[in-house]
Amino acid sequence: MNRYTENLKPKTLFYIFSLLFLISFSGCNGCDKDSNPVSPGEGNPFAVQVISANIGCEGINLYTNPEAALWGPDWNYLPDGRYSGFVSLGPAGDIVIKMGVDVVDGPGPDIAVYQAVSDEETGVYVTDNLSTPFQFLGSERCGYLCRFDLNGSGFQKVRYVMVKDMGDSDCYETAGADIDAVEALNYK
Ligand SMILES: [Ca+2]
């Protein structure tokens, strides 16, 4: 019996140490987050937070979740013929989102808006903080992608973007600009 226990010992110890090793790893998962008060998405070049949303055509519009405009472009077809991954603003609807980085005026366009279905007139406004009024950067018929330049806005950097449908369409399932993502092209 003693001999049997002796033989088992190294193996048992191995298992115990393996277990402790794994526990120490899983225990540290998120340690950095706990000790660092950085907000989620900080440093990400896409929109990371919805500040406000004014979505039109309630009850008819099928894509009313403003969070679908966050993070990278990901819109897709669903098996039932519907879509996923964007928010349809509805006529004159808008969302205000916070970027994960400070967008700066670099060479060429500085902000990209990814639009999903058809090509809708999409306007972009920006500000560096929510107590300073938004400045209009421009409006374009956005196909898959349209881009806007901070140059001339008066801002050296911005953190908040308002994306607004500039059309006057009727209400339907994907009414208004269909916003999949907003990306900082020049940032720090
Ligand atoms: Ca620029």
Residues whose N, C-alpha, C, O or C-beta is under 5 A from the ligand:
A	BS01	CA	D105 G106 P107 G108 P109 D110 D149 L150 N151
